[in-house]
């Protein structure tokens, strides 16, 4: 899983940063509605460049993130220190397949289908078990991902291209789904990033594959359940409740799944 995208933390941070204030409000409301206690301690697997850690810490939460990339961890640690939030936010090296914490947390967040990098059932199950170990009973795990429909053809998705600019740096990123392997439950993506950095007179491009889990709703429920969680609710990108009995498919886009350790 050593992808160049995740080992260029400064450029990644610019390319993938956006206003998350609406999400923070939504998470806070979910904590109040579904957790059995006041949520103060939050864990974030695969935290990347800390785009969630810092705003959550500023909201008064104690937050720990972990990531498999040493470069991301060093970059995020520096961001935390510069923001003066080191007592409230921490970042450590860790692998989603096995990272466990003895000092348990009240809630955890895993967004943007990052959990999709775990492809095999065993790795996914181990992750859920590790998360259940790291959460208090009654704690929440909010996971964002998109599920395909098991019984319908998977429609091709359009390329997603965006441009980020800041202080002489321009980054154009394209995320494209190349193909699906339904039987193998894999989704083959291509990430293209073009970087122009006037400050360092740097200009380069890279193209790399990202093979991820092709999720089906029944698989997600089965593996999260076996890992120690109960699915309590589903929300769409507008933070609207999706009935649990609804057919969950890719047409709904990315969804927030509210899991609870019981």
Secondary structure, DSSP 8 states (H G I E B T S, - for coil): ---GGGG-HHHHHHHT----HHHHHHHHHHHHHH-SS---EEEETT-TT-TTHHHHHHTT-EEEEEES-HHHHHHHHHHHHHTT-TTTEEEEE--TTT---SS-EEEEEE-TTGGGG--SHHHHHHHHHHHHHHEEEEEEEEEEE--B-TTS-------EEEEEEETTEEEEEEEEEEEEETTTTEEEEEEEEEEEETTTTEEEEEEEEEEEE--BHHHHHHHHHHTTEEEEEEE-TTS-EE-TTS---GGG-SEEEEEEE-
